[in-house]
């Protein structure tokens, strides 16, 4: 479980960096929507990319390769902070707006997504962060 979560967090980080580069090159913006699994499985967080529709004046699911959307699975504890405030991660609905936005400048909404898993008496923690310098990843440290 620890290895699977670590692999999925590293994959998500790589995708975030790729999407950030695409947004900067295209001069647009993209949103990242985080949702909980509607099956109620503990710690399954889905991430989906969204694009802003100027015509419809709303966020729509982005036309990105399927591998850019994914699941962070296996965390015992998940904490999302956006602009310093804890946000609950909701179940998916088409009416949701992304919690995280990537701007054409490369700047990302200030956020922290903390994921921890406990196994064999050790706790591993990962933290995905975004801000002025884009996306960053720390983690896999045993406590």
ChimeraX commands (.cxc) that place a marker at each C-alpha (Angstrom):
marker #1 position 0.00,0.00,0.00 radius 0.5
marker #1 position 2.82,2.41,0.86 radius 0.5
marker #1 position 4.54,1.74,-2.44 radius 0.5
marker #1 position 1.30,2.07,-4.45 radius 0.5
marker #1 position 0.44,5.41,-2.86 radius 0.5
marker #1 position 3.98,6.70,-3.39 radius 0.5
marker #1 position 3.91,5.66,-7.05 radius 0.5
marker #1 position 0.53,7.32,-7.63 radius 0.5
marker #1 position 1.65,10.55,-5.87 radius 0.5
marker #1 position 4.81,10.73,-8.01 radius 0.5
marker #1 position 2.72,10.09,-11.16 radius 0.5
marker #1 position 0.26,12.83,-10.18 radius 0.5
marker #1 position 3.13,15.26,-9.60 radius 0.5
marker #1 position 4.63,14.49,-13.02 radius 0.5
marker #1 position 1.25,15.05,-14.68 radius 0.5
marker #1 position 0.79,18.33,-12.80 radius 0.5
marker #1 position 4.15,19.56,-14.06 radius 0.5
marker #1 position 3.31,18.55,-17.66 radius 0.5
marker #1 position -0.07,20.26,-17.49 radius 0.5
marker #1 position 1.54,23.39,-16.03 radius 0.5
marker #1 position 3.97,23.52,-18.99 radius 0.5
marker #1 position 1.08,23.08,-21.44 radius 0.5
marker #1 position -0.87,25.93,-19.80 radius 0.5
marker #1 position 2.15,28.26,-19.95 radius 0.5
marker #1 position 2.78,27.41,-23.61 radius 0.5
marker #1 position -0.88,27.80,-24.61 radius 0.5
marker #1 position -1.44,30.99,-22.61 radius 0.5
marker #1 position -4.62,29.58,-21.09 radius 0.5
marker #1 position -5.52,28.28,-17.70 radius 0.5
marker #1 position -6.46,24.89,-16.29 radius 0.5
marker #1 position -8.16,23.77,-13.14 radius 0.5
marker #1 position -7.55,20.68,-11.05 radius 0.5
marker #1 position -10.61,19.15,-9.38 radius 0.5
marker #1 position -10.02,16.79,-6.46 radius 0.5
marker #1 position -12.89,14.50,-5.44 radius 0.5
marker #1 position -13.42,11.52,-3.16 radius 0.5
marker #1 position -14.43,8.18,-4.57 radius 0.5
marker #1 position -18.20,7.79,-4.57 radius 0.5
marker #1 position -17.70,4.16,-3.56 radius 0.5
marker #1 position -16.62,5.49,-0.18 radius 0.5
marker #1 position -13.24,3.75,-0.17 radius 0.5
marker #1 position -10.92,5.28,2.39 radius 0.5
marker #1 position -8.33,7.59,0.97 radius 0.5
marker #1 position -9.17,7.33,-2.77 radius 0.5
marker #1 position -8.78,10.81,-4.22 radius 0.5
marker #1 position -9.56,11.34,-7.90 radius 0.5
marker #1 position -7.99,14.21,-9.80 radius 0.5
marker #1 position -9.45,15.59,-13.02 radius 0.5
marker #1 position -8.26,18.44,-15.20 radius 0.5
marker #1 position -10.74,21.10,-16.23 radius 0.5
marker #1 position -10.59,23.97,-18.69 radius 0.5
marker #1 position -12.25,27.36,-18.52 radius 0.5
marker #1 position -14.85,27.97,-21.23 radius 0.5
marker #1 position -15.00,31.69,-21.95 radius 0.5
marker #1 position -18.05,31.06,-24.16 radius 0.5
marker #1 position -20.01,29.24,-21.45 radius 0.5
marker #1 position -18.38,31.15,-18.56 radius 0.5
marker #1 position -17.79,27.98,-16.58 radius 0.5
marker #1 position -15.32,25.16,-15.98 radius 0.5
marker #1 position -15.63,22.07,-18.19 radius 0.5
marker #1 position -13.77,18.77,-18.16 radius 0.5
marker #1 position -10.59,19.37,-20.12 radius 0.5
marker #1 position -9.74,17.58,-23.32 radius 0.5
marker #1 position -6.58,15.92,-21.99 radius 0.5
marker #1 position -5.20,12.40,-22.41 radius 0.5
marker #1 position -6.94,9.96,-20.06 radius 0.5
marker #1 position -3.64,9.31,-18.26 radius 0.5
marker #1 position -3.64,12.96,-17.09 radius 0.5
marker #1 position -6.63,12.19,-14.86 radius 0.5
marker #1 position -6.03,9.67,-12.11 radius 0.5
marker #1 position -6.48,8.38,-8.59 radius 0.5
marker #1 position -4.39,8.70,-5.44 radius 0.5
marker #1 position -5.32,5.52,-3.62 radius 0.5
marker #1 position -4.42,3.98,-0.30 radius 0.5
marker #1 position -3.98,6.98,2.00 radius 0.5
marker #1 position -5.11,6.60,5.60 radius 0.5
marker #1 position -5.33,10.37,6.07 radius 0.5
marker #1 position -5.83,13.13,3.50 radius 0.5
marker #1 position -5.72,16.87,4.16 radius 0.5
marker #1 position -6.29,19.60,1.57 radius 0.5
marker #1 position -5.34,23.19,2.37 radius 0.5
marker #1 position -6.11,25.92,-0.19 radius 0.5
marker #1 position -4.89,29.42,0.55 radius 0.5
marker #1 position -4.18,28.23,4.09 radius 0.5
marker #1 position -7.72,26.98,4.75 radius 0.5
marker #1 position -8.71,23.33,5.11 radius 0.5
marker #1 position -11.18,22.23,2.46 radius 0.5
marker #1 position -13.28,19.09,2.50 radius 0.5
marker #1 position -12.78,16.99,-0.62 radius 0.5
marker #1 position -16.27,16.37,-2.03 radius 0.5
marker #1 position -17.75,13.48,-3.99 radius 0.5
marker #1 position -17.78,14.11,-7.73 radius 0.5
marker #1 position -20.49,16.25,-9.30 radius 0.5
marker #1 position -20.53,17.95,-12.71 radius 0.5
marker #1 position -21.38,21.21,-10.94 radius 0.5
marker #1 position -18.10,21.37,-9.03 radius 0.5
marker #1 position -15.39,23.91,-9.76 radius 0.5
marker #1 position -11.70,23.07,-9.42 radius 0.5
marker #1 position -10.02,23.84,-6.12 radius 0.5
marker #1 position -6.66,24.48,-7.82 radius 0.5
marker #1 position -5.99,26.70,-10.85 radius 0.5
marker #1 position -2.89,26.86,-13.05 radius 0.5
marker #1 position -2.48,30.28,-14.68 radius 0.5
marker #1 position -0.70,31.16,-17.94 radius 0.5
marker #1 position 2.12,32.69,-15.88 radius 0.5
marker #1 position 2.88,29.26,-14.41 radius 0.5
marker #1 position 1.60,30.33,-11.03 radius 0.5
marker #1 position -0.62,27.83,-9.22 radius 0.5
marker #1 position -3.23,28.36,-6.54 radius 0.5
marker #1 position -1.52,28.13,-3.15 radius 0.5
marker #1 position -2.36,24.64,-1.88 radius 0.5
marker #1 position -1.08,21.63,0.05 radius 0.5
marker #1 position -2.38,18.10,-0.35 radius 0.5
marker #1 position -1.07,15.92,2.46 radius 0.5
marker #1 position -1.40,12.13,2.24 radius 0.5
marker #1 position -0.25,9.65,4.86 radius 0.5
marker #1 position -0.30,5.88,5.07 radius 0.5
marker #1 position 0.58,3.68,8.04 radius 0.5
marker #1 position 1.91,0.18,7.54 radius 0.5
marker #1 position 4.15,-2.13,9.53 radius 0.5
marker #1 position 4.38,0.38,12.37 radius 0.5
marker #1 position 5.74,3.16,10.14 radius 0.5
marker #1 position 3.98,6.21,8.73 radius 0.5
marker #1 position 4.86,7.53,5.27 radius 0.5
marker #1 position 3.81,11.06,4.36 radius 0.5
marker #1 position 3.64,12.84,1.01 radius 0.5
marker #1 position 2.83,16.46,0.30 radius 0.5
marker #1 position 1.93,17.93,-3.07 radius 0.5
marker #1 position 2.14,21.72,-3.05 radius 0.5
marker #1 position 1.45,24.51,-5.46 radius 0.5
marker #1 position 2.16,28.20,-5.47 radius 0.5
marker #1 position 4.13,30.94,-7.18 radius 0.5
marker #1 position 6.78,28.50,-8.46 radius 0.5
marker #1 position 4.37,25.83,-9.71 radius 0.5
marker #1 position 4.04,22.31,-8.30 radius 0.5
marker #1 position 6.33,20.66,-5.77 radius 0.5
marker #1 position 6.45,17.24,-4.12 radius 0.5
marker #1 position 7.92,16.20,-0.78 radius 0.5
marker #1 position 7.57,12.88,0.84 radius 0.5
marker #1 position 7.86,9.22,1.29 radius 0.5
marker #1 position 9.60,9.88,4.60 radius 0.5
marker #1 position 9.06,7.30,7.31 radius 0.5
marker #1 position 8.10,8.52,10.78 radius 0.5
marker link #1:1,2 radius 0.2
marker link #1:2,3 radius 0.2
marker link #1:3,4 radius 0.2
marker link #1:4,5 radius 0.2
marker link #1:5,6 radius 0.2
marker link #1:6,7 radius 0.2
marker link #1:7,8 radius 0.2
marker link #1:8,9 radius 0.2
marker link #1:9,10 radius 0.2
marker link #1:10,11 radius 0.2
marker link #1:11,12 radius 0.2
marker link #1:12,13 radius 0.2
marker link #1:13,14 radius 0.2
marker link #1:14,15 radius 0.2
marker link #1:15,16 radius 0.2
marker link #1:16,17 radius 0.2
marker link #1:17,18 radius 0.2
marker link #1:18,19 radius 0.2
marker link #1:19,20 radius 0.2
marker link #1:20,21 radius 0.2
marker link #1:21,22 radius 0.2
marker link #1:22,23 radius 0.2
marker link #1:23,24 radius 0.2
marker link #1:24,25 radius 0.2
marker link #1:25,26 radius 0.2
marker link #1:26,27 radius 0.2
marker link #1:27,28 radius 0.2
marker link #1:28,29 radius 0.2
marker link #1:29,30 radius 0.2
marker link #1:30,31 radius 0.2
marker link #1:31,32 radius 0.2
marker link #1:32,33 radius 0.2
marker link #1:33,34 radius 0.2
marker link #1:34,35 radius 0.2
marker link #1:35,36 radius 0.2
marker link #1:36,37 radius 0.2
marker link #1:37,38 radius 0.2
marker link #1:38,39 radius 0.2
marker link #1:39,40 radius 0.2
marker link #1:40,41 radius 0.2
marker link #1:41,42 radius 0.2
marker link #1:42,43 radius 0.2
marker link #1:43,44 radius 0.2
marker link #1:44,45 radius 0.2
marker link #1:45,46 radius 0.2
marker link #1:46,47 radius 0.2
marker link #1:47,48 radius 0.2
marker link #1:48,49 radius 0.2
marker link #1:49,50 radius 0.2
marker link #1:50,51 radius 0.2
marker link #1:51,52 radius 0.2
marker link #1:52,53 radius 0.2
marker link #1:53,54 radius 0.2
marker link #1:54,55 radius 0.2
marker link #1:55,56 radius 0.2
marker link #1:56,57 radius 0.2
marker link #1:57,58 radius 0.2
marker link #1:58,59 radius 0.2
marker link #1:59,60 radius 0.2
marker link #1:60,61 radius 0.2
marker link #1:61,62 radius 0.2
marker link #1:62,63 radius 0.2
marker link #1:63,64 radius 0.2
marker link #1:64,65 radius 0.2
marker link #1:65,66 radius 0.2
marker link #1:66,67 radius 0.2
marker link #1:67,68 radius 0.2
marker link #1:68,69 radius 0.2
marker link #1:69,70 radius 0.2
marker link #1:70,71 radius 0.2
marker link #1:71,72 radius 0.2
marker link #1:72,73 radius 0.2
marker link #1:73,74 radius 0.2
marker link #1:74,75 radius 0.2
marker link #1:75,76 radius 0.2
marker link #1:76,77 radius 0.2
marker link #1:77,78 radius 0.2
marker link #1:78,79 radius 0.2
marker link #1:79,80 radius 0.2
marker link #1:80,81 radius 0.2
marker link #1:81,82 radius 0.2
marker link #1:82,83 radius 0.2
marker link #1:83,84 radius 0.2
marker link #1:84,85 radius 0.2
marker link #1:85,86 radius 0.2
marker link #1:86,87 radius 0.2
marker link #1:87,88 radius 0.2
marker link #1:88,89 radius 0.2
marker link #1:89,90 radius 0.2
marker link #1:90,91 radius 0.2
marker link #1:91,92 radius 0.2
marker link #1:92,93 radius 0.2
marker link #1:93,94 radius 0.2
marker link #1:94,95 radius 0.2
marker link #1:95,96 radius 0.2
marker link #1:96,97 radius 0.2
marker link #1:97,98 radius 0.2
marker link #1:98,99 radius 0.2
marker link #1:99,100 radius 0.2
marker link #1:100,101 radius 0.2
marker link #1:101,102 radius 0.2
marker link #1:102,103 radius 0.2
marker link #1:103,104 radius 0.2
marker link #1:104,105 radius 0.2
marker link #1:105,106 radius 0.2
marker link #1:106,107 radius 0.2
marker link #1:107,108 radius 0.2
marker link #1:108,109 radius 0.2
marker link #1:109,110 radius 0.2
marker link #1:110,111 radius 0.2
marker link #1:111,112 radius 0.2
marker link #1:112,113 radius 0.2
marker link #1:113,114 radius 0.2
marker link #1:114,115 radius 0.2
marker link #1:115,116 radius 0.2
marker link #1:116,117 radius 0.2
marker link #1:117,118 radius 0.2
marker link #1:118,119 radius 0.2
marker link #1:119,120 radius 0.2
marker link #1:120,121 radius 0.2
marker link #1:121,122 radius 0.2
marker link #1:122,123 radius 0.2
marker link #1:123,124 radius 0.2
marker link #1:124,125 radius 0.2
marker link #1:125,126 radius 0.2
marker link #1:126,127 radius 0.2
marker link #1:127,128 radius 0.2
marker link #1:128,129 radius 0.2
marker link #1:129,130 radius 0.2
marker link #1:130,131 radius 0.2
marker link #1:131,132 radius 0.2
marker link #1:132,133 radius 0.2
marker link #1:133,134 radius 0.2
marker link #1:134,135 radius 0.2
marker link #1:135,136 radius 0.2
marker link #1:136,137 radius 0.2
marker link #1:137,138 radius 0.2
marker link #1:138,139 radius 0.2
marker link #1:139,140 radius 0.2
marker link #1:140,141 radius 0.2
marker link #1:141,142 radius 0.2
marker link #1:142,143 radius 0.2
view
